[in-house]
Amino acid sequence: MDHARLAVQSWYAGVHTATGVPEGTLVSHRVHRVLPDHPGFAPGIAELGPEARMGRDLAQVLDVIADRLAC
């Protein structure tokens, strides 16, 4: 299977992995560490909660990728 990885660092550090599957593309995200001293940490958690915030961040990353690939 083909796959690609994209590292992200904000108030958390993680890696998005996109893997080709018969149905399309499976995108997963693994958080490697949370950076509590990052300026966006407290507002990020307080605003939406960690899971919702990471989901929103993933959607933004996917939008940028789609834009760059013109799809």
C-alpha positions in Angstrom: 0.0 0.0 0.0 1.1 3.5 -0.7 1.2 6.0 2.1 2.5 9.4 2.9 3.2 11.2 6.2 3.0 14.8 7.3 4.4 16.0 10.6 2.6 18.8 12.4 3.7 20.8 15.4 1.4 23.3 17.2 0.3 22.9 20.8 0.9 19.2 20.1 3.3 17.3 17.9 2.0 14.5 15.8 2.0 12.8 12.4 -0.8 12.5 9.9 -0.6 9.3 7.8 -2.5 8.8 4.6 -2.8 5.3 3.3 -4.5 4.1 0.1 -7.2 1.6 0.7 -9.7 0.1 -1.8 -12.4 2.6 -0.6 -10.2 5.7 -1.1 -7.8 7.1 1.5 -7.5 6.3 5.2 -6.1 9.2 7.2 -4.9 8.6 10.7 -3.2 10.8 13.3 -0.8 9.9 16.0 0.0 12.4 18.7 3.6 12.1 19.9 3.6 14.7 22.6 1.6 17.6 24.0 3.4 20.9 24.4 1.8 22.6 27.4 4.1 25.6 27.2 3.0 26.5 23.7 0.9 29.7 23.6 -2.0 27.9 21.9 -2.2 25.1 24.4 -4.6 26.5 27.0 -6.9 28.3 24.4 -6.9 25.3 22.2 -8.1 23.0 25.0 -10.5 25.4 26.5 -12.1 26.3 23.3 -13.1 22.9 22.0 -11.4 20.1 24.0 -8.4 18.2 22.7 -10.1 15.7 20.4 -12.3 18.3 18.7 -9.4 20.7 18.3 -7.2 18.0 16.8 -10.1 17.1 14.4 -10.4 20.7 13.4 -6.7 21.0 12.9 -6.7 17.8 10.7 -9.5 19.2 8.6 -7.4 22.4 8.0 -4.4 20.3 7.1 -6.4 18.2 4.6 -7.9 21.4 3.1 -4.3 22.7 2.5 -3.2 19.4 0.9 -6.3 19.4 -1.3 -5.7 23.0 -2.4 -2.0 22.2 -3.2 -3.0 19.2 -5.2 -5.8 21.1 -6.9 -8.4 18.5 -5.9 
